[in-house]
């Protein structure tokens, strides 16, 4: 089992560029979510999904889109990158919302210049 | 709305000293509570969850409903315990985990 795989590990974008952060899990987890981690702010939820075809917004959704066409994949799209989106992004998955806790990916460190 | 408060951004202790990382939650029901740990530049890992009442790496946490707290404790800190610790709460249904802002534990030799 690979667990939760995130790609890329590092990325530098110019302001206004778009990109997709990939997240894949092979544990047949229904629940997936994206968080951003910023110093002093902890982990803030961007979007989450309770199953294929179902997504919902978290605390800080602006500037990000998600879709969930398969159980395995939950990509996060930055539509027009801004310096405020410089952060470390973590994807997480679990069988349900929180019964056994989340399995996290290794993160994507994004810098927007 | 759920809220998880970790009042200390940084906690420094000497090796062998007791550790207590504070966590308070705001939810009127019976939440499930978790502690996650993140070692330097690694992914977050589940440390323990209150429902299992287990001890991991010498850490324990007791849910105090009266004080709405779930403090993480260890009697004797080790240098390898230096990490970022996050408390998290789950209310019910499909609501996602809510995380606190984290406490950085530094164990000084």
Interface residues (C-beta under 8 A of the other chain):
Chain A: X31 X33 X35 X40 X41 X42 X43 X44 X45 X48 X50 X58 X90 X92 X96 X97 X98 X99 X100 X101 X102 X104 X105 X106 X107
Chain B: X6 X9 X32 X34 X36 X42 X43 X44 X45 X46 X49 X86 X90 X93 X94 X95 X96 X97 X98 X99 X100 X101 X102
